[in-house]
């Protein structure tokens, strides 16, 4: 099965990774609230771009 058929699942994986990045920062105490937001958005944006690039 090609990666194009798994695009939806890969986007879900990227979304989950962004949430985990946020949760490690805020409740986990690894870094501040604003840094956690930046990390989450960076994972979501870069992940979505990479999924779209590799699943063409």
Beta strands, then each sheet from edge to edge (+ up, - down):
end
